[in-house]
Amino acid sequence: MIEVVWKDQLHHQFPNPTDLNAFNGKVIWWIGALSTLLSLAVTGPVTRRFGWTVSALVTPVILLITGALFFFCHYFRETSFLNHLALILGTTPLMLIVLIGSAQNVFSRACKFTFFDTTKEIAFIPLSPESKLKGKAAIDGVGSRLGKSGSGLIHQSLIITLGSVSMSTPVVGAFLGLFFMGWLAAVKSLGKQFDELSQSPVEADTAVATPASTETKPAETLVQV
């Protein structure tokens, strides 16, 4: 949903298709570079040290911060604050919004390809084979497509109702705020369930080992006597 608003601003900044393609090529390059860096040096150590929940929270937190900054600049684009900030940076308010949206797109896609996809696959590990099959079908077959079609439906409805992407931007920002709150709550809930399922085999092994050890003590005592 953020990408639709960003691309609308991108077309305003680069009406020439050649300039637009050149800028998109730079964005794609940065997505690949950051994704490679995160996958090689960050995702694995963070997941091993801090656990599944923290790794799964990286993507929504990054998207929430960068998305809030993008919508803040877009909403206050006509204010003197943003004009002075763009003047200090040697650019225009529109170009500043485009650059912030580009950074948001780079970070969001890089986190999606590394942290999000990794934690999604790890979440299947403690499940039974039947649950893995049903969960995989539900997430990849229904969930992802429903998310894309749902965001498209929301945008189309807002454009028809309000007239343009720019006019519907504040409403999109409000929707995203609700979505992110639900996303964070879902990750925390799933993290608790993941930890319980991951620790249950260890606890079961401990429970089995304890009676066995108590049963050997009398035998050892008899042998010593």
Backbone as CSV, one residue per row, in Angstrom:
resi,resn,N_x,N_y,N_z,CA_x,CA_y,CA_z,C_x,C_y,C_z
1,MET,0.823,-1.203,0.000,0.000,0.000,0.000,0.864,1.263,0.000
2,ILE,2.002,1.202,0.680,2.914,2.341,0.669,3.530,2.515,-0.715
3,GLU,3.800,1.409,-1.370,4.463,1.464,-2.672,3.602,2.169,-3.711
4,VAL,2.286,2.022,-3.628,1.406,2.691,-4.589,1.516,4.198,-4.447
5,VAL,1.521,4.690,-3.210,1.650,6.131,-2.972,3.021,6.620,-3.421
6,TRP,4.073,5.831,-3.126,5.423,6.226,-3.523,5.563,6.297,-5.038
7,LYS,5.007,5.326,-5.751,5.108,5.333,-7.218,4.335,6.501,-7.818
8,ASP,3.253,6.912,-7.169,2.522,8.087,-7.645,3.399,9.333,-7.560
9,GLN,4.111,9.503,-6.450,5.029,10.631,-6.318,6.213,10.504,-7.273
10,LEU,6.615,9.264,-7.519,7.736,9.019,-8.421,7.404,9.457,-9.848
11,HIS,6.183,9.212,-10.278,5.777,9.624,-11.622,5.663,11.142,-11.726
12,HIS,5.329,11.808,-10.634,5.300,13.268,-10.647,6.715,13.846,-10.723
13,GLN,7.650,13.202,-10.059,9.028,13.699,-10.061,9.741,13.390,-11.376
14,PHE,9.456,12.232,-11.968,10.117,11.811,-13.207,9.068,11.531,-14.278
15,PRO,8.549,12.575,-14.926,7.563,12.339,-16.001,8.175,11.692,-17.234
16,ASN,9.497,11.828,-17.394,10.183,11.203,-18.521,10.415,9.723,-18.215
17,PRO,9.932,8.803,-19.069,10.108,7.363,-18.787,11.563,6.939,-18.658
18,THR,12.466,7.587,-19.397,13.881,7.225,-19.307,14.440,7.537,-17.928
19,ASP,14.135,8.719,-17.417,14.593,9.084,-16.072,13.951,8.195,-15.017
20,LEU,12.685,7.856,-15.232,11.988,7.000,-14.281,12.618,5.613,-14.225
21,ASN,12.926,5.037,-15.366,13.548,3.713,-15.404,14.947,3.737,-14.802
22,ALA,15.672,4.818,-15.042,17.016,4.927,-14.475,16.959,4.994,-12.957
23,PHE,16.010,5.743,-12.424,15.879,5.836,-10.972,15.430,4.505,-10.380
24,ASN,14.495,3.846,-11.029,14.047,2.532,-10.552,15.183,1.515,-10.572
25,GLY,16.060,1.623,-11.564,17.212,0.730,-11.606,18.127,0.922,-10.409
26,LYS,18.312,2.163,-9.970,19.127,2.424,-8.781,18.465,1.850,-7.526
27,VAL,17.152,1.998,-7.441,16.437,1.453,-6.280,16.579,-0.068,-6.227
28,ILE,16.424,-0.716,-7.368,16.558,-2.176,-7.422,17.972,-2.604,-7.039
29,TRP,18.969,-1.832,-7.471,20.356,-2.156,-7.114,20.550,-2.090,-5.604
30,TRP,20.022,-1.054,-4.980,20.164,-0.914,-3.525,19.398,-2.008,-2.785
31,ILE,18.258,-2.429,-3.323,17.522,-3.540,-2.704,18.374,-4.803,-2.722
32,GLY,18.990,-5.101,-3.854,19.842,-6.282,-3.946,21.050,-6.197,-3.035
33,ALA,21.690,-5.022,-2.980,22.880,-4.866,-2.145,22.539,-5.016,-0.667
34,LEU,21.464,-4.360,-0.219,21.098,-4.448,1.194,20.609,-5.843,1.556
35,SER,19.870,-6.489,0.661,19.399,-7.849,0.931,20.570,-8.808,1.072
36,THR,21.566,-8.652,0.223,22.748,-9.509,0.306,23.494,-9.291,1.612
37,LEU,23.661,-8.036,2.001,24.359,-7.728,3.249,23.616,-8.290,4.454
38,LEU,22.304,-8.113,4.489,21.524,-8.615,5.622,21.546,-10.132,5.688
39,SER,21.423,-10.793,4.542,21.383,-12.256,4.543,22.721,-12.863,4.944
40,LEU,23.828,-12.223,4.599,25.143,-12.778,4.881,25.654,-12.446,6.281
41,ALA,25.300,-11.266,6.808,25.954,-10.808,8.032,25.019,-10.470,9.176
42,VAL,23.713,-10.368,8.933,22.832,-9.853,9.985,21.749,-10.853,10.384
43,THR,21.025,-11.396,9.422,19.845,-12.202,9.728,20.173,-13.405,10.610
44,GLY,21.185,-14.180,10.222,21.550,-15.367,10.993,21.971,-15.065,12.416
45,PRO,22.947,-14.149,12.637,23.343,-13.829,14.008,22.217,-13.278,14.872
46,VAL,21.378,-12.428,14.306,20.268,-11.873,15.082,19.285,-12.963,15.476
47,THR,18.963,-13.866,14.555,18.019,-14.942,14.852,18.567,-15.885,15.913
48,ARG,19.847,-16.228,15.812,20.447,-17.144,16.787,20.583,-16.512,18.167
49,ARG,20.897,-15.240,18.220,21.146,-14.602,19.511,19.874,-14.151,20.206
50,PHE,18.948,-13.569,19.459,17.772,-12.949,20.074,16.496,-13.777,19.916
51,GLY,16.516,-14.809,19.097,15.355,-15.672,18.978,14.421,-15.289,17.850
52,TRP,13.376,-16.106,17.705,12.453,-15.960,16.590,11.639,-14.675,16.684
53,THR,11.138,-14.343,17.865,10.229,-13.204,18.002,10.901,-11.899,17.622
54,VAL,12.112,-11.685,18.111,12.821,-10.444,17.785,13.096,-10.360,16.286
55,SER,13.505,-11.470,15.681,13.768,-11.473,14.238,12.496,-11.206,13.433
56,ALA,11.383,-11.772,13.893,10.125,-11.547,13.181,9.610,-10.123,13.357
57,LEU,9.997,-9.458,14.444,9.560,-8.082,14.682,10.364,-7.068,13.884
58,VAL,11.499,-7.464,13.347,12.337,-6.513,12.614,11.585,-5.925,11.423
59,THR,10.929,-6.769,10.638,10.257,-6.294,9.422,9.124,-5.310,9.721
60,PRO,8.153,-5.630,10.590,7.101,-4.641,10.836,7.598,-3.369,11.500
61,VAL,8.606,-3.463,12.361,9.123,-2.260,13.012,9.797,-1.349,11.996
62,ILE,10.614,-1.933,11.100,11.271,-1.128,10.072,10.239,-0.497,9.145
63,LEU,9.248,-1.271,8.734,8.205,-0.730,7.864,7.394,0.355,8.560
64,LEU,7.137,0.176,9.849,6.372,1.171,10.593,7.130,2.486,10.692
65,ILE,8.420,2.423,10.986,9.219,3.649,11.135,9.368,4.367,9.796
66,THR,9.797,3.639,8.776,10.003,4.275,7.474,8.683,4.720,6.841
67,GLY,7.630,3.917,7.026,6.329,4.312,6.489,5.775,5.544,7.169
68,ALA,5.941,5.636,8.494,5.470,6.823,9.226,6.226,8.064,8.776
69,LEU,7.537,7.930,8.554,8.326,9.071,8.081,7.888,9.499,6.682
70,PHE,7.613,8.525,5.825,7.179,8.846,4.461,5.832,9.559,4.463
71,PHE,4.872,9.052,5.217,3.550,9.677,5.249,3.587,11.029,5.966
72,PHE,4.473,11.178,6.941,4.620,12.472,7.610,5.091,13.531,6.623
73,CYS,6.113,13.201,5.853,6.618,14.154,4.864,5.589,14.419,3.771
74,HIS,4.867,13.401,3.372,3.845,13.587,2.332,2.705,14.464,2.842
75,TYR,2.319,14.279,4.087,1.192,15.039,4.630,1.563,16.504,4.844
76,PHE,2.814,16.754,5.261,3.253,18.126,5.550,4.131,18.684,4.426
77,ARG,3.878,18.261,3.209,4.703,18.676,2.084,4.593,20.158,1.782
78,GLU,3.482,20.782,2.124,3.279,22.195,1.833,3.701,23.100,2.973
79,THR,4.215,22.557,4.050,4.585,23.364,5.209,5.973,23.962,5.031
80,SER,6.240,25.005,5.803,7.551,25.650,5.737,8.651,24.744,6.283
81,PHE,8.295,23.875,7.234,9.297,22.977,7.812,9.916,22.086,6.755
82,LEU,9.070,21.456,5.941,9.583,20.555,4.920,10.300,21.330,3.820
83,ASN,9.815,22.532,3.521,10.490,23.348,2.518,11.890,23.745,2.977
84,HIS,12.008,24.133,4.255,13.325,24.488,4.788,14.237,23.266,4.836
85,LEU,13.681,22.110,5.215,14.486,20.889,5.268,14.993,20.513,3.883
86,ALA,14.122,20.602,2.885,14.537,20.297,1.508,15.571,21.301,1.023
87,LEU,15.422,22.572,1.424,16.385,23.589,1.017,17.753,23.328,1.635
88,ILE,17.764,22.906,2.900,19.031,22.587,3.568,19.717,21.410,2.881
89,LEU,18.935,20.428,2.473,19.492,19.247,1.806,19.769,19.476,0.326
90,GLY,19.429,20.649,-0.178,19.704,20.973,-1.570,18.803,20.279,-2.556
91,THR,17.532,20.086,-2.199,16.598,19.414,-3.087,15.231,20.069,-2.960
92,THR,14.227,19.470,-3.561,12.862,19.978,-3.492,12.028,19.099,-2.556
93,PRO,10.922,19.613,-2.034,10.076,18.772,-1.167,9.602,17.494,-1.857
94,LEU,9.256,17.578,-3.140,8.802,16.383,-3.860,9.929,15.362,-3.968
95,MET,11.129,15.826,-4.303,12.253,14.901,-4.420,12.600,14.305,-3.065
96,LEU,12.461,15.087,-2.006,12.721,14.567,-0.662,11.736,13.463,-0.317
97,ILE,10.464,13.650,-0.666,9.450,12.616,-0.431,9.769,11.366,-1.243
98,VAL,10.205,11.568,-2.490,10.564,10.428,-3.343,11.747,9.666,-2.756
99,LEU,12.754,10.381,-2.260,13.936,9.725,-1.692,13.580,8.951,-0.422
100,ILE,12.734,9.540,0.429,12.325,8.834,1.649,11.487,7.611,1.297
101,GLY,10.601,7.757,0.308,9.833,6.599,-0.145,10.710,5.530,-0.759
102,SER,11.758,5.947,-1.452,12.689,4.978,-2.027,13.432,4.229,-0.935
103,ALA,13.882,4.957,0.096,14.549,4.301,1.220,13.599,3.326,1.913
104,GLN,12.333,3.730,2.042,11.349,2.838,2.651,11.170,1.574,1.822
105,ASN,11.126,1.727,0.505,10.970,0.574,-0.379,12.182,-0.346,-0.307
106,VAL,13.385,0.238,-0.253,14.606,-0.555,-0.165,14.636,-1.351,1.131
107,PHE,14.391,-0.691,2.257,14.450,-1.371,3.548,13.333,-2.400,3.691
108,SER,12.137,-2.076,3.222,11.022,-3.008,3.372,11.238,-4.273,2.562
109,ARG,11.688,-4.135,1.318,11.911,-5.320,0.484,13.116,-6.125,0.968
110,ALA,14.153,-5.445,1.416,15.320,-6.161,1.931,14.958,-6.950,3.185
111,CYS,14.175,-6.353,4.074,13.740,-7.074,5.274,12.792,-8.211,4.924
112,LYS,11.967,-8.011,3.895,11.056,-9.065,3.471,11.825,-10.276,2.946
113,PHE,12.855,-10.026,2.137,13.615,-11.114,1.542,14.502,-11.835,2.558
114,THR,14.810,-11.200,3.672,15.730,-11.788,4.650,14.995,-12.181,5.931
115,PHE,14.658,-11.210,6.759,14.056,-11.506,8.060,12.673,-12.126,7.936
116,PHE,11.822,-11.542,7.094,10.438,-12.026,7.012,10.367,-13.438,6.461
117,ASP,11.007,-13.670,5.313,10.957,-14.998,4.701,11.633,-16.051,5.575
118,THR,12.720,-15.669,6.244,13.426,-16.618,7.105,12.576,-17.025,8.292
119,THR,12.026,-16.055,8.994,11.211,-16.378,10.168,9.920,-17.090,9.786
120,LYS,9.410,-16.796,8.597,8.199,-17.498,8.140,8.467,-18.983,7.971
121,GLU,9.599,-19.320,7.377,9.929,-20.732,7.176,10.299,-21.409,8.503
122,ILE,10.974,-20.701,9.382,11.351,-21.280,10.677,10.117,-21.595,11.506
123,ALA,9.062,-20.811,11.348,7.844,-21.021,12.139,7.206,-22.369,11.863
124,PHE,7.495,-22.986,10.724,6.920,-24.290,10.397,7.648,-25.449,11.079
125,ILE,8.862,-25.216,11.559,9.695,-26.314,12.040,9.057,-27.094,13.187
126,PRO,8.511,-26.452,14.242,7.979,-27.247,15.365,6.654,-27.938,15.069
127,LEU,6.046,-27.685,13.924,4.715,-28.213,13.639,4.788,-29.664,13.178
128,SER,3.656,-30.330,13.289,3.540,-31.696,12.773,3.489,-31.659,11.252
129,PRO,3.770,-32.773,10.574,3.728,-32.787,9.099,2.391,-32.330,8.528
130,GLU,1.301,-32.726,9.153,-0.012,-32.307,8.653,-0.219,-30.807,8.819
131,SER,0.205,-30.263,9.973,0.069,-28.825,10.202,0.964,-28.031,9.263
132,LYS,2.158,-28.555,8.979,3.041,-27.882,8.032,2.397,-27.788,6.659
133,LEU,1.774,-28.879,6.217,1.146,-28.889,4.896,-0.015,-27.913,4.830
134,LYS,-0.873,-27.938,5.851,-2.028,-27.040,5.854,-1.592,-25.582,6.015
135,GLY,-0.613,-25.348,6.885,-0.151,-23.981,7.085,0.507,-23.403,5.849
136,LYS,1.314,-24.212,5.182,1.976,-23.745,3.961,0.960,-23.406,2.889
137,ALA,-0.046,-24.249,2.745,-1.082,-23.990,1.739,-1.880,-22.737,2.078
138,ALA,-2.164,-22.542,3.372,-2.956,-21.373,3.773,-2.174,-20.080,3.590
139,ILE,-0.887,-20.100,3.946,-0.097,-18.867,3.892,0.288,-18.513,2.459
140,ASP,0.911,-19.461,1.758,1.383,-19.176,0.399,0.252,-19.157,-0.619
141,GLY,-0.776,-19.978,-0.401,-1.841,-20.054,-1.386,-2.950,-19.041,-1.190
142,VAL,-3.240,-18.696,0.073,-4.373,-17.803,0.358,-3.917,-16.484,0.949
143,GLY,-3.084,-16.557,1.990,-2.722,-15.349,2.731,-2.036,-14.291,1.896
144,SER,-0.990,-14.673,1.156,-0.245,-13.682,0.376,-1.103,-13.075,-0.735
145,ARG,-1.887,-13.909,-1.404,-2.744,-13.391,-2.478,-3.861,-12.524,-1.924
146,LEU,-4.378,-12.906,-0.768,-5.429,-12.099,-0.158,-4.891,-10.735,0.264
147,GLY,-3.639,-10.708,0.738,-3.037,-9.430,1.117,-2.876,-8.505,-0.074
148,LYS,-2.368,-9.031,-1.186,-2.163,-8.200,-2.362,-3.489,-7.725,-2.955
149,SER,-4.442,-8.634,-3.095,-5.727,-8.244,-3.658,-6.484,-7.318,-2.715
150,GLY,-6.336,-7.542,-1.399,-7.013,-6.667,-0.436,-6.473,-5.252,-0.473
151,SER,-5.149,-5.107,-0.562,-4.570,-3.762,-0.643,-4.991,-3.070,-1.941
152,GLY,-5.029,-3.833,-3.040,-5.485,-3.249,-4.295,-6.942,-2.804,-4.236
153,LEU,-7.771,-3.607,-3.579,-9.187,-3.255,-3.441,-9.363,-1.993,-2.604
154,ILE,-8.582,-1.884,-1.532,-8.665,-0.688,-0.685,-8.250,0.548,-1.473
155,HIS,-7.144,0.449,-2.221,-6.685,1.598,-3.005,-7.704,1.995,-4.069
156,GLN,-8.248,1.024,-4.771,-9.230,1.336,-5.812,-10.467,2.000,-5.218
157,SER,-10.915,1.498,-4.077,-12.092,2.088,-3.432,-11.824,3.528,-2.992
158,LEU,-10.632,3.765,-2.443,-10.300,5.117,-1.993,-10.136,6.070,-3.169
159,ILE,-9.543,5.596,-4.266,-9.373,6.461,-5.436,-10.727,6.818,-6.042
160,ILE,-11.615,5.834,-6.122,-12.959,6.108,-6.657,-13.710,7.075,-5.754
161,THR,-13.539,6.912,-4.436,-14.275,7.754,-3.495,-13.694,9.157,-3.391
162,LEU,-12.357,9.260,-3.300,-11.698,10.545,-3.035,-11.132,11.204,-4.278
163,GLY,-10.959,10.455,-5.366,-10.578,11.070,-6.626,-9.151,10.879,-7.076
164,SER,-8.196,10.686,-6.157,-6.801,10.531,-6.570,-6.026,9.832,-5.462
165,VAL,-4.795,9.407,-5.812,-3.940,8.753,-4.834,-3.506,9.736,-3.752
166,SER,-3.190,10.964,-4.152,-2.735,11.965,-3.183,-3.827,12.297,-2.168
167,MET,-5.058,12.393,-2.619,-6.153,12.702,-1.700,-6.425,11.548,-0.740
168,SER,-6.162,10.328,-1.171,-6.439,9.174,-0.323,-5.279,8.803,0.587
169,THR,-4.150,9.512,0.474,-2.965,9.166,1.256,-3.194,9.193,2.763
170,PRO,-3.853,10.219,3.340,-4.086,10.192,4.790,-4.901,8.985,5.255
171,VAL,-5.882,8.576,4.449,-6.690,7.417,4.814,-5.856,6.145,4.740
172,VAL,-4.998,6.061,3.717,-4.099,4.905,3.599,-3.178,4.830,4.802
173,GLY,-2.663,5.987,5.247,-1.812,6.007,6.427,-2.534,5.507,7.672
174,ALA,-3.810,5.882,7.821,-4.588,5.398,8.962,-4.799,3.888,8.891
175,PHE,-5.104,3.380,7.701,-5.247,1.935,7.516,-3.954,1.210,7.891
176,LEU,-2.828,1.750,7.434,-1.548,1.112,7.706,-1.237,1.093,9.198
177,GLY,-1.612,2.160,9.899,-1.409,2.162,11.347,-2.132,1.009,12.026
178,LEU,-3.355,0.758,11.619,-4.123,-0.365,12.181,-3.508,-1.703,11.782
179,PHE,-3.084,-1.800,10.531,-2.486,-3.056,10.059,-1.202,-3.377,10.813
180,PHE,-0.385,-2.353,11.048,0.872,-2.584,11.745,0.646,-3.000,13.193
181,MET,-0.356,-2.403,13.850,-0.660,-2.810,15.219,-1.091,-4.272,15.269
182,GLY,-1.919,-4.678,14.306,-2.317,-6.082,14.235,-1.156,-6.994,13.916
183,TRP,-0.244,-6.533,13.058,0.928,-7.318,12.692,1.825,-7.547,13.905
184,LEU,2.090,-6.488,14.650,2.947,-6.616,15.836,2.320,-7.544,16.875
185,ALA,1.009,-7.419,17.089,0.333,-8.287,18.049,0.369,-9.743,17.588
186,ALA,0.208,-9.974,16.293,0.245,-11.345,15.769,1.628,-11.973,15.928
187,VAL,2.678,-11.187,15.696,4.038,-11.711,15.840,4.317,-12.084,17.288
188,LYS,3.909,-11.235,18.221,4.137,-11.542,19.634,3.383,-12.801,20.057
189,SER,2.140,-12.941,19.606,1.355,-14.124,19.943,1.963,-15.375,19.328
190,LEU,2.354,-15.287,18.070,2.961,-16.440,17.404,4.308,-16.783,18.027
191,GLY,5.035,-15.760,18.481,6.320,-16.013,19.122,6.183,-16.822,20.394
192,LYS,5.154,-16.525,21.180,4.917,-17.305,22.400,4.589,-18.760,22.068
193,GLN,3.734,-18.964,21.077,3.389,-20.328,20.680,4.601,-21.062,20.105
194,PHE,5.421,-20.347,19.350,6.626,-20.963,18.778,7.582,-21.398,19.883
195,ASP,7.765,-20.543,20.890,8.665,-20.889,21.993,8.137,-22.089,22.777
196,GLU,6.827,-22.144,22.984,6.245,-23.280,23.710,6.437,-24.580,22.952
197,LEU,6.189,-24.555,21.628,6.342,-25.776,20.835,7.812,-26.170,20.699
198,SER,8.694,-25.175,20.647,10.115,-25.480,20.507,10.704,-26.055,21.779
199,GLN,10.181,-25.640,22.952,10.709,-26.102,24.220,10.051,-27.380,24.705
200,SER,8.888,-27.741,24.148,8.165,-28.915,24.640,8.942,-30.214,24.475
201,PRO,9.664,-30.447,23.367,10.431,-31.699,23.284,11.508,-31.794,24.344
202,VAL,12.165,-30.667,24.664,13.206,-30.672,25.683,12.618,-30.986,27.045
203,GLU,11.477,-30.378,27.323,10.828,-30.638,28.601,10.379,-32.093,28.695
204,ALA,9.925,-32.646,27.571,9.494,-34.044,27.585,10.684,-34.965,27.846
205,ASP,11.814,-34.652,27.234,13.010,-35.461,27.461,13.455,-35.383,28.906
206,THR,13.333,-34.188,29.506,13.703,-34.030,30.907,12.782,-34.825,31.813
207,ALA,11.471,-34.800,31.464,10.507,-35.529,32.279,10.733,-37.032,32.208
208,VAL,11.147,-37.523,31.030,11.403,-38.947,30.880,12.685,-39.342,31.600
209,ALA,13.678,-38.466,31.560,14.964,-38.790,32.165,14.902,-38.782,33.682
210,THR,14.030,-37.981,34.268,13.984,-37.867,35.722,13.549,-39.152,36.406
211,PRO,12.437,-39.826,35.992,12.077,-41.091,36.626,13.138,-42.168,36.449
212,ALA,13.785,-42.178,35.294,14.804,-43.197,35.066,15.957,-43.040,36.034
213,SER,16.348,-41.797,36.302,17.456,-41.570,37.209,17.091,-41.944,38.631
214,THR,15.820,-41.694,39.021,15.411,-42.040,40.385,15.309,-43.546,40.564
215,GLU,14.981,-44.252,39.449,14.870,-45.704,39.578,16.243,-46.375,39.695
216,THR,17.276,-45.777,39.185,18.600,-46.392,39.238,19.277,-46.203,40.580
217,LYS,18.819,-45.170,41.315,19.471,-44.915,42.599,19.317,-46.063,43.584
218,PRO,18.129,-46.668,43.780,18.027,-47.812,44.698,18.883,-48.978,44.247
219,ALA,18.951,-49.236,42.947,19.784,-50.346,42.467,21.246,-50.088,42.784
220,GLU,21.675,-48.841,42.566,23.053,-48.512,42.874,23.329,-48.661,44.377
221,THR,22.334,-48.301,45.190,22.505,-48.429,46.641,22.626,-49.866,47.049
222,LEU,21.827,-50.754,46.454,21.903,-52.169,46.777,23.247,-52.757,46.383
223,VAL,23.752,-52.351,45.249,25.040,-52.855,44.804,26.138,-52.437,45.762
224,GLN,26.059,-51.154,46.205,27.056,-50.700,47.152,26.976,-51.438,48.474
225,VAL,25.765,-51.729,48.958,25.613,-52.468,50.214,26.156,-53.868,50.062
